[in-house]
Amino acid sequence: MESKDFINIQAFFNCLSEGIVAYYSDNRIISNNAFLRLFNVKKDNEKTIIDILKKHGLEQMFNSDADEEKELFIRDKEIKVKKINLRIADKHICSIMIFKNLTMNDDPNWKINELKYSLDAMKDIVDNAYQGMVLVDKDARILKWCYEKLLGIKEEDALGKHVDEVIENTRLHVVVKTGQKELCDIQRIQGRDMLANRIPIKQDGEVIGAIGTVLFRNIDEIRSMAKRLEMLEKTVNKYKNEISKMYSARYTFNSIITQNKKMMELKEIAAKAAGTDSTVLIQGDSGTGKEFFAHAIHNASSRKYAPFVQINCAAIPHELLESELFGYEGGAFTGAKKEGKIGKLELANGGTILLDEVASMPYSMQAKLLRVLEEREFERIGGNTKIKIDVRVIACTNEDLKMCVKQGRFRKDLFYRLNVVEIIIPPLRDRMDDIPVLCDEILSQLVRNMGFTHKTITDRAMKALKLHNWPGNVRELRNVLERAANMSSGNLITLEDLPDYINKSLTDKDVKIDKAYLKNRVIDTELKAIMEALKLSNGNRTEAAKHLGIHRTALYKKLKKYGINIKEV
């Protein structure tokens, strides 16, 4: 056995109230403080221990290989001796003799004496744990004194005295009588308010003493600490709110507007995936709404109150992507911050990380990401400490990852690790039935965010929107409608308000088969004439009716029919 292990065992034995003698296979013999007190011995050495065992006829028992018990009397004390052999894997390690003083149970002071001895053994701990500590017996007389630094009174001047004679305003003698603990009580000593605890010591329901401690030598220390804690709490909450705003998901499944059957099925799949921690791979053309699905999955998961961190693998230079993802230690490379930097993975711990455009990730980084997904740990650049993480990964791409694997641009093993739950969002051209509901939602958002009045799309304009191929998907539709809302007059978006390349979607063939063509043409012409007349008359409806050659009442009806607001003309 190494010497340091020997010392650790000795310290452990000294914490026990029973006497201990241990005889090791390497012929070392040790005892503890309780054994020395029991036999009234001051020197702790092997010869002294062996002499005591011989004197009391315990040598043969000590050298035996069998486990034994024996009782003996030493100076009116009844001692029970138990000997056990400690073996590990059938190998004898040591023989231990345990000496228990049975008469202690009849002595009302034995427990408080043991506490006194324990406090002596733990003097350094006691001195550092409290500003002051005092132990009294059942008569409130001082047995242990650790108030020298606090009150300037030495232990030898306090021992044996009644606690009320030494500590002003004390209530330890009251606690000894009542047996009721008093915690966090303000006590004034030497002109200072201190925070004191008083706890009775009981045996078989009878109070045999009490212990008093002072946690703070001045109550102002508590006020100062409370103020500092309050400031720290405010600071932490401030940063928490800022992080929450910076790294939070904005969309839910209600944000995904659709009436398309395929899209409804995808929403159901995504909602089920949100209930797990599985990795999700979202694929689809640019502008189809992949980000909406990623946000919605996070907000519907058990991680919704944790960070939602996004990183665009295509927007960050390849040489910087690793430091963005994993972070780095201070001075890890030229240009690095002295204090280092936390990576996106560490920021997302407990929450979700969105790897956008994951197909653009460098091949060398893919291997490192795979290891993180498998091991759930990583090291910062320039560091050697393993950082454990609990992160849900969602990956998005507008490329076909299977094709990227075939072309050798993407690791096959990483593809299968990401592709646990696959969501492939169809382009807008394959779900034209969504255009009317998407238009309503987008126009409503423009009304809320940009201050437009409510806009309605005419039938012919909607026909043109449905005939367009939408290479830019929903993002392109949003831009077209915002432009049209700016260009339109009144509450209607007509065919003429749409960009030319969408106007041309209505070919001659489309016009001929459009049964409502004449009606729509009349409406467009009538609207144009009314708007020109109102502009010529500066919004005066009576003058505008004269220009149009109709009665003023008829003009009012048409304005109401088409939702034209005079103030906007």
N, C-alpha and C positions, 0 to 999 in steps of 0.2 A: 504494500500500500504506500502511495506517495505521501510525503510529509504534509502537503497542503490538505489532502483528504483527511489525514489523521487530525489535523487542527480543526477542520470543519466538524468532524464527529465529536471531538472534545467540546466544542462550543454548543453543539446540539444537546449533549448529555447535561451540560450545565444549566440548560433551560428546564430540566425535569425536576420535580419535587422529590422523587424517589432517589435513594442512593444507588449509584451504578458503579460496578467494577467490570472492566472488559479485558479479556486476555486473548490477544491475537495470535494467529499461527506463526507470525514472525517474532514471537516471544515478547511483544510489547504489552505492557499493562498500564491501563489508565483508569482513573476514577473521576467522579464529578464533585461539585461543591457540596451537594446534599449528603454524599457519603462522608466527606470530611467533617461536616457539621454533626452528623449522626454519631460519629465516633470521637468527636472533639479533637480532631487532628488538624494541625496547621500546615505541615509539610506534605506536599503531594509528590511522592516518588515511589518507585516500584518496591523498594525495601520496606518502606512504611506500610504499604498496602499488604504485602505478604505477611508482615509481622502481625497485622490486625487479623488476617484470616487464620493464621496459626493460633493466635491467642483465643479465638472463639471457636476453634475446632472446625473451621470451614475449608481448610486446605485440601482435604481429601475430596470433598464435594466439588471444589473448584477444578481439580485435576481430572474428575470423572468425565466420561464421554456421554453419560446419561443426563437427561433433564430431571432435576430434582427440586423439592421444596422442603423447607425446614423453618422452625420457629425457635427463637432464642430470646433471652432477656438480658438487656444491657442497661445498667443503672436505672432500674425500675421502668425501662421501656420495653414493650413487647414488639419484637421485630420479626417480620415475616420475610424469609429469604427464598428467592426463586432463582434457579439457575437454568438457562437455556443455551442451546448450541445453535449458532447461526451457520447455515450451509447454503451454498449457491451451486447448483448443478452437481450435487453430491460432494462438493468440495468444502471442507471445514474452513470457515473464515475466522470465527472467533467464538469464545464462550463469554456469556454475559450473566452477571449476578445482579439481581435487583433486590434492594433492601427497602421495605416499606414499613414505616413506623405506625403500627396499629393504634398506639396510644394517642396519636395526633387527633384522632376523631373524638377523643374525650377532652381534649384541651381546647377551650374556646378561642385561645389566642394563636393557635398554630397557623390558621389561614392568613391572619394579618402579618404574622412573622414571615411566612413564606413570601407574601407580597413585598415586605420590606427587603428581604434578600433579593427578590427579583428586580426591584427598583435599583438596588445597588449594582446588580449585574448589567442593567440597561441604563446606567447613569448617563452615558453620552447621548443615547436616544432621547431620554427624558429631558435633558438639558436643552436639546435642540427642538423638541416637539412643542414645548410650552415655554412661556415667559416665566412661569413659576409653578411649583407643585409642592403640596404638603400632605403628609399622611398622619392621621391621628388614630388613637385606639378608642375603645368604647367609652372611656372617660374624657375624651377630647384632648388627650395629652399627645404632644408631637412625638412621632416615631421616626419620621423621615422629613427632611427639610431641603427644598431646592429653591428657596426664595432669596438666596444670598445676592445674586446679581440684580434682582428686582428691588429688594428692600434694603440691601446693605447689611443684613443681619446674618452672622455666621451660624453654621449648623450647630456647633457645640454650645452656642449661647441660646439655642431654641429648643433642643432636644429635652424631653421630659416635662416641659412647661405646658400649661393649659393654653390652648390655641388662642383664646380670647385675650391672653396677656401679651401675645406677640404680634398678632395681626389685628389691626383696627377694623371695626365694622364687619368682622367675620360672622358667618352663620354656620360654620362647620359643627359647632357644639349643638346647634339647633337641629341640624340634619342627623346627627348621631342619636338625638332623642326621638325625633319624629320618624326617621327611616325614609323620608321623602327626598328624592333628588331635586336639586335646583340647578337648572341649566340656563346659560346665557344671562346671568343676573349681573346687573351693574353694581359694582362695589367701589366705594371711594376709599382709596388708600394713599396716604401721604399727599393729599391734595389733588389726586388724579382719579378720574373715573376709569375703572378697569372692568373687563368682561370676565366673569368667573363662573366656573362649573363646580358643583358640590355633589358628590355621589356617595351614598352609604355603602358599606361593605357588610354583607349579611352571610350568616351561616345557620342553616336550618331555621330560617325565618327570623333569627335574632341578629340585631345590629351589633357588630363587633368592632366597628371603626368607620372611618370615612376618608375620602381622598378629595382634595380640592386643587383645582388648576386655574391658572390665569392664561387666557389665550392672547389677549392684547393688553399691553401695559397702559394704554391710554385709549379711551373710547374714540378720540379723534382719529386714531389709526383706522378704525372701522369705517368712520365717515369718509375718510380719504380713500380707502380701498373701495367703498361702495360707489364713490364718485368716479373713480378710475374705471371700475367695472361697467358703470352705466355708459361712460364715454366709449369704452371698447365695444359694448353691445350695440350702441348706435352706429359706430363705424362699421362693424361687421354686417349689420342689417342694411346699411347703405350699399356696401359692396355686393351683398346678396341680391339686393333689388337691381343693381346695375347689371350684374351677371345674368340675372333672370331675364332682364329685358334684352340683353345682347344675345343670349343663347336660349331662345324659347321658340316653340313652334307656333305659327300663326294660324294655320288652317286645320279644319276638322273635316270629317266625312260629309258634313252638311255643306261644306264649301265646294264639293265636287258636284256640279250641277249636270244632271244627265237624265234622259229618258230612254237611252239606248240600252237594249237588253244585255249586250256584251259588257258594257260599262257597269251596269248594275251587278252583274256577276263578279266583276273584278273588285267592286267595292265590298262585296260579301267576303271574298277571299282575303282582302286586306284587313277587314275587321277581325276575322278569325286569327290572322297572323299577329295582330296587335296584342292578342291575349297570351302570346308566348314571347320568348326571347330569341327566337330563331332569326337568322340572318335573312334579309329580304333583298332580292335583286329586281329592280324596276327598270324595264327597257321600253323604249318608245321614241318616236321621232321628236326632234326639238320642238318645243311648244305644245306638246300634248298634255302636259299637266303632271309630269313625274314628281315634281317637288310637292304638289298638293297631296299626292298619295303618301309621300314620306312624312310630311308634317302630320297628316291625319293619323297615320299608324302610331306615331309617337304620342299624340294627344289622347289616343284611345287606349294606351297601354298603362301598365302600373308605374311606368317611369315618367309620367306626364309632368310631374312636379320637379323632375331632375333636368339637367341641361340638355338642350338639343343643339348640337354643334355641327356646322356645315363646313366642308372643305372642298373646293373645286380643284380637282386634280389637273385640269387642263389650264387653269388660269395662273397657277403657280409655277415658276421655272423649276425644271427637274432637279437642279442642284440644291434648291431650297425646300423641296417638298418634304424631305426626310426630317429636317429641323422643325417644319411646321407641324408635322404629324406627331413626332416623338419628343420635341423640345430638345434643349441642350443645357449643359452645365456652363457656368461662367468661364470664359476664356477657352472654350472648347475649340474655337477656330478663329481665324483673323476676322475681325468685325463683329464678333459675338459680344453680347452685353455682358458686363462684369458680373451681374447678378444672375445670369442665365435666363432661361425662358421656359415656361410650361407649354407643352405641346397640346394639340387639339385632342388627342386621345386622353390625356390626363384631365383636361378640362371637362370632357364628356363623361368622366367616371361616374357611374351610377345612372347615367342617362343613355342617350342615343347619339351616334355620330353618323352623319350623312356624307358618304363619299360620292360626290357628284362627278360625272364624267370619268368614272373609274377606269374606262378603257384607255385613257390617256396616261395612266400611271406608268412610270418607267419600269422596265422588266426587272431591274435589280431591286426596286422597291417592293415589287409584288411578293418576292420571297420573304422579305421582312414582315410585310403585312400578314402573310399566311402564318408565320410563326406566332405573331401576336394573337391572331384568331384562335390558334390551337392551344397556346400556352397561357393566354390571358395575362401576360406580363411582358414588359419591355424595359429597356434601359435608355436613358437620355443620351444624346450624343456627347461623348466625353465623360460620361459617368460610368460607374460600375455597380450601382445599386439597382436591384430589381424592383420595379414598380408594378404592383398588382392592380389590375383594373377589372371593373365589371361594366362592360359597355355593350349596348345593342348596336349592331352594324346594319345600316341600310345603304345599298349601293345603287347608283343610277347611271345609266348610259344611253346615248342615242345611237350607239352602234350595236351590231349583232355580235355579242361576245363569243358565240359559237364559231362564227367566221373568223374572229380575231384569234381564237385558239388554233384554228386550222392554219392560219397564216403565220403562226408562231409569234404573234405580238402579245399574247396573253397566256399566262400559265394555266394549264389544264387543271392542276390541283387547286389553285385559287378559285377558278371558275366554279368548280363543284362545291367549294367551301362557301362561296357567296350565294350560289344558286339553290338555297334550301327552299325558299318560297319564291316562286317566279311570278312576276306580274308584267305582262306585255300590254301596253296601252295602245289601242288602235288609233291611227291618224284620223283627223277630222273628216277627211274625204270618205272614210268608211263608216261614218256615223252621221250622215247629213240630217238625220231626224233630231239631232241635238242642237242644230243651229237656232231654231226659234227660242228654245228655253235658254240657250247661252246668250242670245241677243238680249232677251229680257233682263237677265241677271247682270250683264255687262252694262247695259244702259242704266239700270237702277244704281249700280256702283258709281257711274259717272255723275248721276244726279246727286248722290250723297257726297262724293269727294270733290267734285269740280263745280258744283253750283248750277248745273244745267237744270232747266225745267224738264218735266217728263217728256220723253220722246217716243214716238210710235213709228214703226217702219211700215211703209206702204207695201201692198201685195207684190207689186212689180219689183220693188227693191229687194224684198225677201226672196223672190224668184231668182234674181241675179245672184244673191248670196249663196243660194243652194246650188247654182250651176257652176260656181267657181271651184277650182280644184284644191285650194287652201294648202299650198306647200309649207306655209308657216304655221299651220294648225291654229289652235285657239289663240295663241299669241298674235298671229296675224289678224284674226277676226277682231280681237280687242282693239288693235291699232286702227283698223278700218272704221270701226264704229265710233271711236273717239274723234277721228278726222271728220266723219259724216256729221256727228253731233255739233262740231264747230262750224261746219259749212252750211248746215240747214237753218232755215228760218221757220219760226213757229214751233209747233210740236210734232211735225212730221219729218221723217227722213225719207226723201224720195230717191228715185233712181239716179237723178242728176246730182245728188249729194254724194254718191259713191264714187270712188276713183274710176278713171277711164278703163283700166284693165279689168275691172269687175263689170262695168257697164257693158263691155263687149261680150260678156258671157251670154247675153241675150242675143243670139244670132237670128237671122231672118227666119230660119226654120222654127226656132223657139217662139218667135213672135206669131207666126201663122197658127201654131197649134195652141197658142194661149187664148182660150175662149173669152177671157176677160180683158183682152188687149184693148178693144175700143173703149170700154168703160174706164180702164186705167188711164188711157190716153186723154180722155175727156177730163178726168179728175186732175191729171198733171197740168193740162192746159188751163183749166179753171183756176187752179191754185196759183199758177204763175201769173195769170191776169190779175187776180185779187191782190197779190203781193205787190205788183207793179203799181196798181191804182192806189194802194195805201201809201206807198213811198212817194208818189207824185203829190198826194194830198197831205203829206206829213202826218199821217195817222188819223186824219179827219174822216170819219166813216161816211158822213153825209156827202162830202166832196168825192170820196172814192166811189160811192154808189152812182153819182152822176157820171163819172168817167166810165163806169162799166155799163151804164145805161139800164140799171135795175133800181128797184125801190130800196130805200134804206132798210126796211124790215127784212127784205130778202137777203141783203148783205149780212145782217146780224145773224140770220139762220145759218148762212154758209160759214161765217167765222166760227160759230159755235160747233158746227159739224166737223170742221177741219181742225179745231182746237188751236186757232190762231190767236196769239196774244198781241194786242196792239202795241204794248210797251216794248216788245222785242223787235218790232218792224223798223 
